[in-house]
Amino acid sequence: MNQEVDQTLRLRACAACNEQHYEASTICPSCNNNYLSCIGSGYPVVKMRMGGGVAECGKCSSVFDKKLWNNSLRHNDSKCLWCNEKGDPVY
């Protein structure tokens, strides 16, 4: 194992119990709080993450991190990554 590479996982505080856990976990191991998964990244959609909010496709109801949703629309001909239907940016 390369000792020059950081061997730890990035952590974040659970919104419900404030315990630290792996930032990509969609379930807090301390209190079992569940987070919605972003369709684009697989990471939990947390209001304070990346763009600061949640976006939902009006056609298929897929949930995205707001910033990722807006960026994906810009680079994917204004279409949802999941259902390929036209979507609107969220501000």
C-alpha distance (Angstrom), angle and dihedral (degrees) to the residues before:
residue distance angle dihedral
M1 . . .
N2 3.80 . .
Q3 3.81 106.3 .
E4 3.82 91.3 -162.7
V5 3.81 90.8 68.0
D6 3.79 117.1 82.2
Q7 3.82 106.6 -107.1
T8 3.82 96.4 -161.6
L9 3.78 130.8 93.9
R10 3.79 120.8 -126.4
L11 3.78 112.9 -106.0
R12 3.79 137.0 -156.2
A13 3.79 134.2 -171.3
C14 3.79 119.3 -101.4
A15 3.81 111.6 -113.9
A16 3.81 90.9 -137.4
C17 3.82 105.6 42.3
N18 3.84 102.5 11.2
E19 3.84 92.2 -129.3
Q20 3.81 116.2 143.1
H21 3.81 118.6 -111.2
Y22 3.82 139.7 156.3
E23 3.81 108.6 -58.4
A24 3.83 94.9 -129.8
S25 3.81 95.6 50.0
T26 3.80 114.0 115.5
I27 3.82 92.6 -161.7
C28 3.80 124.6 52.1
P29 3.82 107.5 -128.8
S30 3.82 91.1 -150.9
C31 3.82 101.5 53.2
N32 3.85 104.0 5.9
N33 3.82 91.9 -120.0
N34 3.83 107.3 167.0
Y35 3.79 125.7 -141.0
L36 3.78 126.7 -162.7
S37 3.82 113.5 -110.1
C38 3.79 120.0 -123.0
I39 3.81 108.9 -121.4
G40 3.81 90.8 -145.3
S41 3.80 101.4 47.9
G42 3.81 106.8 14.8
Y43 3.79 89.0 -129.6
P44 3.78 120.4 124.9
V45 3.77 114.6 -90.4
V46 3.79 103.8 -120.0
K47 3.79 119.9 174.4
M48 3.81 93.0 -128.6
R49 3.82 94.8 46.5
M50 3.82 124.1 105.2
G51 3.81 104.3 -41.8
G52 3.77 97.2 15.7
G53 3.77 101.4 -114.4
V54 3.76 154.2 46.0
A55 3.80 126.9 -91.4
E56 3.79 125.1 -168.0
C57 3.80 128.1 -162.6
G58 3.80 109.0 -116.8
K59 3.81 91.7 -143.8
C60 3.82 107.1 42.1
S61 3.86 99.7 15.9
S62 3.81 92.2 -128.2
V63 3.80 112.1 161.7
F64 3.81 122.7 -128.7
D65 3.76 138.0 173.7
K66 3.82 101.9 -99.0
K67 3.81 95.7 -123.0
L68 3.81 92.2 47.7
W69 3.83 90.7 47.6
N70 3.80 92.6 52.6
N71 3.82 92.7 45.1
S72 3.81 92.6 47.7
L73 3.81 91.3 51.2
R74 3.79 89.5 51.6
H75 3.82 92.1 52.7
N76 3.82 100.1 34.3
D77 3.81 102.8 56.2
S78 3.85 90.7 -93.3
K79 3.83 91.4 -62.8
C80 3.80 131.7 134.0
L81 3.82 113.0 -105.2
W82 3.80 91.0 -136.1
C83 3.83 106.9 42.5
N84 3.83 100.1 15.4
E85 3.83 91.6 -130.9
K86 3.79 122.2 136.9
G87 3.79 112.9 -86.2
D88 3.79 136.3 -170.7
P89 3.81 126.1 -129.2
V90 3.80 118.2 -107.7
Y91 3.80 118.7 -135.0
